[in-house]
Amino acid sequence: MAAVETTRPAPLGAITTYRAINSLSNAVAVFSAWNDARVTRKALSKLSDRELDDIGLCRGDLEFIGR
């Protein structure tokens, strides 16, 4: 009876390439989340105090939006 090895090691540099791409992907996701929060804070800062009160926020809450 013959035994067949079905597992093979990853090619040279494959793990390093995967980690580099994964790190870049994470950096893009973090930047995108930061930018979304920035745009939201900017839009909310343009609202009047009365409009902010209508949606249940005050000026002091804007700093914590998106964190």
PDB file of N, CA, C and O in Angstrom:
ATOM      1  N   MET A   1       0.844  -1.165   0.000  1.00  0.00           N
ATOM      2  CA  MET A   1       0.000   0.000   0.000  1.00  0.00           C
ATOM      3  C   MET A   1       0.892   1.231   0.000  1.00  0.00           C
ATOM      4  O   MET A   1       1.845   1.318   0.774  1.00  0.00           O
ATOM      5  N   ALA A   2       0.580   2.173  -0.863  1.00  0.00           N
ATOM      6  CA  ALA A   2       1.398   3.368  -0.993  1.00  0.00           C
ATOM      7  C   ALA A   2       0.799   4.508  -0.189  1.00  0.00           C
ATOM      8  O   ALA A   2      -0.420   4.649  -0.099  1.00  0.00           O
ATOM      9  N   ALA A   3       1.661   5.310   0.386  1.00  0.00           N
ATOM     10  CA  ALA A   3       1.224   6.495   1.130  1.00  0.00           C
ATOM     11  C   ALA A   3       1.518   7.721   0.280  1.00  0.00           C
ATOM     12  O   ALA A   3       2.604   7.860  -0.283  1.00  0.00           O
ATOM     13  N   VAL A   4       0.538   8.603   0.199  1.00  0.00           N
ATOM     14  CA  VAL A   4       0.708   9.807  -0.605  1.00  0.00           C
ATOM     15  C   VAL A   4       0.664  11.014   0.319  1.00  0.00           C
ATOM     16  O   VAL A   4      -0.269  11.175   1.105  1.00  0.00           O
ATOM     17  N   GLU A   5       1.664  11.845   0.217  1.00  0.00           N
ATOM     18  CA  GLU A   5       1.714  13.077   1.015  1.00  0.00           C
ATOM     19  C   GLU A   5       0.867  14.131   0.308  1.00  0.00           C
ATOM     20  O   GLU A   5       1.157  14.504  -0.829  1.00  0.00           O
ATOM     21  N   THR A   6      -0.187  14.615   0.986  1.00  0.00           N
ATOM     22  CA  THR A   6      -1.088  15.581   0.339  1.00  0.00           C
ATOM     23  C   THR A   6      -0.840  17.012   0.784  1.00  0.00           C
ATOM     24  O   THR A   6      -1.409  17.939   0.207  1.00  0.00           O
ATOM     25  N   THR A   7      -0.013  17.213   1.787  1.00  0.00           N
ATOM     26  CA  THR A   7       0.276  18.574   2.234  1.00  0.00           C
ATOM     27  C   THR A   7       1.633  19.001   1.696  1.00  0.00           C
ATOM     28  O   THR A   7       2.591  18.229   1.677  1.00  0.00           O
ATOM     29  N   ARG A   8       1.685  20.244   1.263  1.00  0.00           N
ATOM     30  CA  ARG A   8       2.935  20.781   0.754  1.00  0.00           C
ATOM     31  C   ARG A   8       3.204  22.105   1.465  1.00  0.00           C
ATOM     32  O   ARG A   8       2.264  22.820   1.814  1.00  0.00           O
ATOM     33  N   PRO A   9       4.460  22.434   1.681  1.00  0.00           N
ATOM     34  CA  PRO A   9       4.759  23.730   2.295  1.00  0.00           C
ATOM     35  C   PRO A   9       4.427  24.869   1.328  1.00  0.00           C
ATOM     36  O   PRO A   9       4.428  24.689   0.111  1.00  0.00           O
ATOM     37  N   ALA A  10       4.148  26.028   1.889  1.00  0.00           N
ATOM     38  CA  ALA A  10       3.868  27.206   1.060  1.00  0.00           C
ATOM     39  C   ALA A  10       5.127  27.596   0.290  1.00  0.00           C
ATOM     40  O   ALA A  10       6.242  27.418   0.780  1.00  0.00           O
ATOM     41  N   PRO A  11       4.943  28.131  -0.918  1.00  0.00           N
ATOM     42  CA  PRO A  11       6.113  28.564  -1.694  1.00  0.00           C
ATOM     43  C   PRO A  11       6.889  29.657  -0.954  1.00  0.00           C
ATOM     44  O   PRO A  11       6.337  30.368  -0.113  1.00  0.00           O
ATOM     45  N   LEU A  12       8.137  29.774  -1.271  1.00  0.00           N
ATOM     46  CA  LEU A  12       9.004  30.750  -0.630  1.00  0.00           C
ATOM     47  C   LEU A  12       8.445  32.164  -0.801  1.00  0.00           C
ATOM     48  O   LEU A  12       8.207  32.609  -1.924  1.00  0.00           O
ATOM     49  N   GLY A  13       8.239  32.856   0.296  1.00  0.00           N
ATOM     50  CA  GLY A  13       7.762  34.231   0.260  1.00  0.00           C
ATOM     51  C   GLY A  13       6.251  34.376   0.272  1.00  0.00           C
ATOM     52  O   GLY A  13       5.753  35.499   0.342  1.00  0.00           O
ATOM     53  N   ALA A  14       5.503  33.284   0.207  1.00  0.00           N
ATOM     54  CA  ALA A  14       4.048  33.371   0.154  1.00  0.00           C
ATOM     55  C   ALA A  14       3.481  33.936   1.460  1.00  0.00           C
ATOM     56  O   ALA A  14       2.556  34.748   1.436  1.00  0.00           O
ATOM     57  N   ILE A  15       4.021  33.517   2.569  1.00  0.00           N
ATOM     58  CA  ILE A  15       3.518  33.986   3.861  1.00  0.00           C
ATOM     59  C   ILE A  15       3.844  35.473   4.044  1.00  0.00           C
ATOM     60  O   ILE A  15       3.011  36.239   4.528  1.00  0.00           O
ATOM     61  N   THR A  16       5.033  35.867   3.663  1.00  0.00           N
ATOM     62  CA  THR A  16       5.429  37.276   3.758  1.00  0.00           C
ATOM     63  C   THR A  16       4.553  38.136   2.852  1.00  0.00           C
ATOM     64  O   THR A  16       4.128  39.221   3.247  1.00  0.00           O
ATOM     65  N   THR A  17       4.285  37.661   1.653  1.00  0.00           N
ATOM     66  CA  THR A  17       3.419  38.397   0.728  1.00  0.00           C
ATOM     67  C   THR A  17       2.016  38.513   1.295  1.00  0.00           C
ATOM     68  O   THR A  17       1.408  39.581   1.228  1.00  0.00           O
ATOM     69  N   TYR A  18       1.496  37.432   1.850  1.00  0.00           N
ATOM     70  CA  TYR A  18       0.167  37.444   2.461  1.00  0.00           C
ATOM     71  C   TYR A  18       0.107  38.459   3.603  1.00  0.00           C
ATOM     72  O   TYR A  18      -0.847  39.231   3.696  1.00  0.00           O
ATOM     73  N   ARG A  19       1.098  38.460   4.453  1.00  0.00           N
ATOM     74  CA  ARG A  19       1.112  39.391   5.584  1.00  0.00           C
ATOM     75  C   ARG A  19       1.200  40.840   5.113  1.00  0.00           C
ATOM     76  O   ARG A  19       0.561  41.716   5.696  1.00  0.00           O
ATOM     77  N   ALA A  20       1.978  41.105   4.073  1.00  0.00           N
ATOM     78  CA  ALA A  20       2.102  42.463   3.538  1.00  0.00           C
ATOM     79  C   ALA A  20       0.778  42.932   2.945  1.00  0.00           C
ATOM     80  O   ALA A  20       0.363  44.066   3.183  1.00  0.00           O
ATOM     81  N   ILE A  21       0.115  42.082   2.184  1.00  0.00           N
ATOM     82  CA  ILE A  21      -1.176  42.433   1.595  1.00  0.00           C
ATOM     83  C   ILE A  21      -2.226  42.609   2.679  1.00  0.00           C
ATOM     84  O   ILE A  21      -3.052  43.518   2.596  1.00  0.00           O
ATOM     85  N   ASN A  22      -2.206  41.762   3.685  1.00  0.00           N
ATOM     86  CA  ASN A  22      -3.151  41.861   4.795  1.00  0.00           C
ATOM     87  C   ASN A  22      -2.931  43.156   5.576  1.00  0.00           C
ATOM     88  O   ASN A  22      -3.902  43.799   5.975  1.00  0.00           O
ATOM     89  N   SER A  23      -1.697  43.546   5.799  1.00  0.00           N
ATOM     90  CA  SER A  23      -1.395  44.795   6.492  1.00  0.00           C
ATOM     91  C   SER A  23      -1.859  45.996   5.692  1.00  0.00           C
ATOM     92  O   SER A  23      -2.416  46.939   6.253  1.00  0.00           O
ATOM     93  N   LEU A  24      -1.636  45.969   4.389  1.00  0.00           N
ATOM     94  CA  LEU A  24      -2.091  47.047   3.521  1.00  0.00           C
ATOM     95  C   LEU A  24      -3.612  47.131   3.521  1.00  0.00           C
ATOM     96  O   LEU A  24      -4.174  48.226   3.565  1.00  0.00           O
ATOM     97  N   SER A  25      -4.266  46.005   3.472  1.00  0.00           N
ATOM     98  CA  SER A  25      -5.725  45.963   3.507  1.00  0.00           C
ATOM     99  C   SER A  25      -6.258  46.533   4.816  1.00  0.00           C
ATOM    100  O   SER A  25      -7.241  47.275   4.816  1.00  0.00           O
ATOM    101  N   ASN A  26      -5.625  46.197   5.918  1.00  0.00           N
ATOM    102  CA  ASN A  26      -6.033  46.737   7.223  1.00  0.00           C
ATOM    103  C   ASN A  26      -5.822  48.244   7.280  1.00  0.00           C
ATOM    104  O   ASN A  26      -6.659  48.966   7.823  1.00  0.00           O
ATOM    105  N   ALA A  27      -4.718  48.724   6.730  1.00  0.00           N
ATOM    106  CA  ALA A  27      -4.442  50.164   6.728  1.00  0.00           C
ATOM    107  C   ALA A  27      -5.493  50.911   5.908  1.00  0.00           C
ATOM    108  O   ALA A  27      -5.933  51.990   6.306  1.00  0.00           O
ATOM    109  N   VAL A  28      -5.893  50.357   4.783  1.00  0.00           N
ATOM    110  CA  VAL A  28      -6.927  50.977   3.955  1.00  0.00           C
ATOM    111  C   VAL A  28      -8.249  51.005   4.702  1.00  0.00           C
ATOM    112  O   VAL A  28      -8.970  52.001   4.635  1.00  0.00           O
ATOM    113  N   ALA A  29      -8.583  49.941   5.408  1.00  0.00           N
ATOM    114  CA  ALA A  29      -9.833  49.888   6.165  1.00  0.00           C
ATOM    115  C   ALA A  29      -9.835  50.918   7.301  1.00  0.00           C
ATOM    116  O   ALA A  29     -10.855  51.561   7.545  1.00  0.00           O
ATOM    117  N   VAL A  30      -8.722  51.076   7.985  1.00  0.00           N
ATOM    118  CA  VAL A  30      -8.618  52.057   9.071  1.00  0.00           C
ATOM    119  C   VAL A  30      -8.742  53.470   8.511  1.00  0.00           C
ATOM    120  O   VAL A  30      -9.440  54.303   9.089  1.00  0.00           O
ATOM    121  N   PHE A  31      -8.077  53.748   7.398  1.00  0.00           N
ATOM    122  CA  PHE A  31      -8.172  55.065   6.782  1.00  0.00           C
ATOM    123  C   PHE A  31      -9.595  55.358   6.330  1.00  0.00           C
ATOM    124  O   PHE A  31     -10.085  56.474   6.502  1.00  0.00           O
ATOM    125  N   SER A  32     -10.254  54.370   5.759  1.00  0.00           N
ATOM    126  CA  SER A  32     -11.626  54.550   5.291  1.00  0.00           C
ATOM    127  C   SER A  32     -12.566  54.850   6.459  1.00  0.00           C
ATOM    128  O   SER A  32     -13.430  55.719   6.346  1.00  0.00           O
ATOM    129  N   ALA A  33     -12.407  54.142   7.577  1.00  0.00           N
ATOM    130  CA  ALA A  33     -13.241  54.387   8.757  1.00  0.00           C
ATOM    131  C   ALA A  33     -12.976  55.783   9.319  1.00  0.00           C
ATOM    132  O   ALA A  33     -13.911  56.479   9.715  1.00  0.00           O
ATOM    133  N   TRP A  34     -11.708  56.195   9.357  1.00  0.00           N
ATOM    134  CA  TRP A  34     -11.367  57.530   9.845  1.00  0.00           C
ATOM    135  C   TRP A  34     -11.990  58.601   8.958  1.00  0.00           C
ATOM    136  O   TRP A  34     -12.525  59.590   9.459  1.00  0.00           O
ATOM    137  N   ASN A  35     -11.924  58.409   7.645  1.00  0.00           N
ATOM    138  CA  ASN A  35     -12.468  59.389   6.719  1.00  0.00           C
ATOM    139  C   ASN A  35     -13.990  59.470   6.836  1.00  0.00           C
ATOM    140  O   ASN A  35     -14.554  60.563   6.787  1.00  0.00           O
ATOM    141  N   ASP A  36     -14.657  58.333   6.989  1.00  0.00           N
ATOM    142  CA  ASP A  36     -16.113  58.337   7.171  1.00  0.00           C
ATOM    143  C   ASP A  36     -16.507  59.114   8.426  1.00  0.00           C
ATOM    144  O   ASP A  36     -17.455  59.899   8.401  1.00  0.00           O
ATOM    145  N   ALA A  37     -15.784  58.896   9.519  1.00  0.00           N
ATOM    146  CA  ALA A  37     -16.066  59.614  10.764  1.00  0.00           C
ATOM    147  C   ALA A  37     -15.801  61.108  10.598  1.00  0.00           C
ATOM    148  O   ALA A  37     -16.546  61.932  11.128  1.00  0.00           O
ATOM    149  N   ARG A  38     -14.750  61.460   9.869  1.00  0.00           N
ATOM    150  CA  ARG A  38     -14.428  62.869   9.629  1.00  0.00           C
ATOM    151  C   ARG A  38     -15.530  63.545   8.834  1.00  0.00           C
ATOM    152  O   ARG A  38     -15.937  64.658   9.167  1.00  0.00           O
ATOM    153  N   VAL A  39     -16.015  62.896   7.798  1.00  0.00           N
ATOM    154  CA  VAL A  39     -17.079  63.463   6.969  1.00  0.00           C
ATOM    155  C   VAL A  39     -18.357  63.624   7.797  1.00  0.00           C
ATOM    156  O   VAL A  39     -19.053  64.632   7.675  1.00  0.00           O
ATOM    157  N   THR A  40     -18.660  62.645   8.627  1.00  0.00           N
ATOM    158  CA  THR A  40     -19.854  62.718   9.481  1.00  0.00           C
ATOM    159  C   THR A  40     -19.748  63.875  10.459  1.00  0.00           C
ATOM    160  O   THR A  40     -20.694  64.646  10.618  1.00  0.00           O
ATOM    161  N   ARG A  41     -18.579  64.003  11.128  1.00  0.00           N
ATOM    162  CA  ARG A  41     -18.403  65.113  12.076  1.00  0.00           C
ATOM    163  C   ARG A  41     -18.503  66.458  11.369  1.00  0.00           C
ATOM    164  O   ARG A  41     -19.080  67.399  11.913  1.00  0.00           O
ATOM    165  N   LYS A  42     -17.951  66.561  10.169  1.00  0.00           N
ATOM    166  CA  LYS A  42     -17.998  67.816   9.422  1.00  0.00           C
ATOM    167  C   LYS A  42     -19.437  68.176   9.065  1.00  0.00           C
ATOM    168  O   LYS A  42     -19.834  69.335   9.187  1.00  0.00           O
ATOM    169  N   ALA A  43     -20.215  67.197   8.627  1.00  0.00           N
ATOM    170  CA  ALA A  43     -21.613  67.456   8.272  1.00  0.00           C
ATOM    171  C   ALA A  43     -22.425  67.847   9.505  1.00  0.00           C
ATOM    172  O   ALA A  43     -23.258  68.751   9.444  1.00  0.00           O
ATOM    173  N   LEU A  44     -22.181  67.167  10.618  1.00  0.00           N
ATOM    174  CA  LEU A  44     -22.919  67.490  11.850  1.00  0.00           C
ATOM    175  C   LEU A  44     -22.520  68.855  12.405  1.00  0.00           C
ATOM    176  O   LEU A  44     -23.342  69.544  13.009  1.00  0.00           O
ATOM    177  N   SER A  45     -21.272  69.244  12.206  1.00  0.00           N
ATOM    178  CA  SER A  45     -20.836  70.541  12.737  1.00  0.00           C
ATOM    179  C   SER A  45     -21.490  71.702  11.995  1.00  0.00           C
ATOM    180  O   SER A  45     -21.555  72.813  12.521  1.00  0.00           O
ATOM    181  N   LYS A  46     -21.973  71.459  10.785  1.00  0.00           N
ATOM    182  CA  LYS A  46     -22.653  72.503  10.021  1.00  0.00           C
ATOM    183  C   LYS A  46     -24.096  72.721  10.484  1.00  0.00           C
ATOM    184  O   LYS A  46     -24.718  73.719  10.120  1.00  0.00           O
ATOM    185  N   LEU A  47     -24.633  71.791  11.283  1.00  0.00           N
ATOM    186  CA  LEU A  47     -26.003  71.928  11.762  1.00  0.00           C
ATOM    187  C   LEU A  47     -26.079  72.952  12.892  1.00  0.00           C
ATOM    188  O   LEU A  47     -25.112  73.168  13.621  1.00  0.00           O
ATOM    189  N   SER A  48     -27.232  73.567  13.018  1.00  0.00           N
ATOM    190  CA  SER A  48     -27.443  74.515  14.109  1.00  0.00           C
ATOM    191  C   SER A  48     -27.685  73.735  15.410  1.00  0.00           C
ATOM    192  O   SER A  48     -27.925  72.528  15.394  1.00  0.00           O
ATOM    193  N   ASP A  49     -27.615  74.456  16.530  1.00  0.00           N
ATOM    194  CA  ASP A  49     -27.864  73.816  17.822  1.00  0.00           C
ATOM    195  C   ASP A  49     -29.280  73.238  17.885  1.00  0.00           C
ATOM    196  O   ASP A  49     -29.499  72.179  18.474  1.00  0.00           O
ATOM    197  N   ARG A  50     -30.212  73.924  17.289  1.00  0.00           N
ATOM    198  CA  ARG A  50     -31.611  73.449  17.278  1.00  0.00           C
ATOM    199  C   ARG A  50     -31.731  72.148  16.479  1.00  0.00           C
ATOM    200  O   ARG A  50     -32.417  71.218  16.902  1.00  0.00           O
ATOM    201  N   GLU A  51     -31.063  72.086  15.330  1.00  0.00           N
ATOM    202  CA  GLU A  51     -31.110  70.872  14.510  1.00  0.00           C
ATOM    203  C   GLU A  51     -30.419  69.705  15.218  1.00  0.00           C
ATOM    204  O   GLU A  51     -30.881  68.566  15.147  1.00  0.00           O
ATOM    205  N   LEU A  52     -29.327  69.993  15.891  1.00  0.00           N
ATOM    206  CA  LEU A  52     -28.658  68.937  16.654  1.00  0.00           C
ATOM    207  C   LEU A  52     -29.546  68.441  17.784  1.00  0.00           C
ATOM    208  O   LEU A  52     -29.592  67.243  18.064  1.00  0.00           O
ATOM    209  N   ASP A  53     -30.251  69.361  18.432  1.00  0.00           N
ATOM    210  CA  ASP A  53     -31.158  68.979  19.510  1.00  0.00           C
ATOM    211  C   ASP A  53     -32.287  68.096  18.982  1.00  0.00           C
ATOM    212  O   ASP A  53     -32.744  67.186  19.674  1.00  0.00           O
ATOM    213  N   ASP A  54     -32.732  68.367  17.759  1.00  0.00           N
ATOM    214  CA  ASP A  54     -33.792  67.557  17.160  1.00  0.00           C
ATOM    215  C   ASP A  54     -33.374  66.096  16.983  1.00  0.00           C
ATOM    216  O   ASP A  54     -34.210  65.197  17.072  1.00  0.00           O
ATOM    217  N   ILE A  55     -32.104  65.863  16.738  1.00  0.00           N
ATOM    218  CA  ILE A  55     -31.645  64.476  16.569  1.00  0.00           C
ATOM    219  C   ILE A  55     -31.005  63.927  17.845  1.00  0.00           C
ATOM    220  O   ILE A  55     -30.420  62.844  17.834  1.00  0.00           O
ATOM    221  N   GLY A  56     -31.116  64.668  18.930  1.00  0.00           N
ATOM    222  CA  GLY A  56     -30.655  64.167  20.224  1.00  0.00           C
ATOM    223  C   GLY A  56     -29.179  64.329  20.493  1.00  0.00           C
ATOM    224  O   GLY A  56     -28.603  63.565  21.269  1.00  0.00           O
ATOM    225  N   LEU A  57     -28.549  65.316  19.862  1.00  0.00           N
ATOM    226  CA  LEU A  57     -27.120  65.558  20.079  1.00  0.00           C
ATOM    227  C   LEU A  57     -26.901  66.987  20.542  1.00  0.00           C
ATOM    228  O   LEU A  57     -27.772  67.844  20.394  1.00  0.00           O
ATOM    229  N   CYS A  58     -25.725  67.230  21.104  1.00  0.00           N
ATOM    230  CA  CYS A  58     -25.314  68.589  21.421  1.00  0.00           C
ATOM    231  C   CYS A  58     -23.908  68.781  20.839  1.00  0.00           C
ATOM    232  O   CYS A  58     -23.273  67.818  20.409  1.00  0.00           O
ATOM    233  N   ARG A  59     -23.432  70.018  20.829  1.00  0.00           N
ATOM    234  CA  ARG A  59     -22.114  70.301  20.235  1.00  0.00           C
ATOM    235  C   ARG A  59     -21.005  69.454  20.855  1.00  0.00           C
ATOM    236  O   ARG A  59     -20.087  69.020  20.159  1.00  0.00           O
ATOM    237  N   GLY A  60     -21.092  69.222  22.148  1.00  0.00           N
ATOM    238  CA  GLY A  60     -20.054  68.439  22.824  1.00  0.00           C
ATOM    239  C   GLY A  60     -19.996  66.986  22.383  1.00  0.00           C
ATOM    240  O   GLY A  60     -18.959  66.337  22.520  1.00  0.00           O
ATOM    241  N   ASP A  61     -21.098  66.468  21.856  1.00  0.00           N
ATOM    242  CA  ASP A  61     -21.133  65.069  21.402  1.00  0.00           C
ATOM    243  C   ASP A  61     -20.394  64.869  20.092  1.00  0.00           C
ATOM    244  O   ASP A  61     -19.994  63.748  19.778  1.00  0.00           O
ATOM    245  N   LEU A  62     -20.205  65.928  19.323  1.00  0.00           N
ATOM    246  CA  LEU A  62     -19.626  65.778  17.988  1.00  0.00           C
ATOM    247  C   LEU A  62     -18.193  65.262  18.031  1.00  0.00           C
ATOM    248  O   LEU A  62     -17.754  64.563  17.117  1.00  0.00           O
ATOM    249  N   GLU A  63     -17.468  65.601  19.084  1.00  0.00           N
ATOM    250  CA  GLU A  63     -16.085  65.146  19.200  1.00  0.00           C
ATOM    251  C   GLU A  63     -16.003  63.621  19.303  1.00  0.00           C
ATOM    252  O   GLU A  63     -15.035  63.011  18.849  1.00  0.00           O
ATOM    253  N   PHE A  64     -17.031  63.014  19.908  1.00  0.00           N
ATOM    254  CA  PHE A  64     -17.003  61.567  20.156  1.00  0.00           C
ATOM    255  C   PHE A  64     -17.678  60.756  19.054  1.00  0.00           C
ATOM    256  O   PHE A  64     -17.664  59.526  19.086  1.00  0.00           O
ATOM    257  N   ILE A  65     -18.273  61.454  18.071  1.00  0.00           N
ATOM    258  CA  ILE A  65     -18.928  60.744  16.967  1.00  0.00           C
ATOM    259  C   ILE A  65     -17.860  60.064  16.124  1.00  0.00           C
ATOM    260  O   ILE A  65     -16.872  60.686  15.733  1.00  0.00           O
ATOM    261  N   GLY A  66     -18.065  58.799  15.853  1.00  0.00           N
ATOM    262  CA  GLY A  66     -17.150  58.067  14.987  1.00  0.00           C
ATOM    263  C   GLY A  66     -15.956  57.453  15.681  1.00  0.00           C
ATOM    264  O   GLY A  66     -15.088  56.885  15.018  1.00  0.00           O
ATOM    265  N   ARG A  67     -15.888  57.548  16.976  1.00  0.00           N
ATOM    266  CA  ARG A  67     -14.750  56.914  17.664  1.00  0.00           C
ATOM    267  C   ARG A  67     -15.104  55.503  18.044  1.00  0.00           C
ATOM    268  O   ARG A  67     -14.283  54.798  18.631  1.00  0.00           O
TER     269      ARG A  67
END
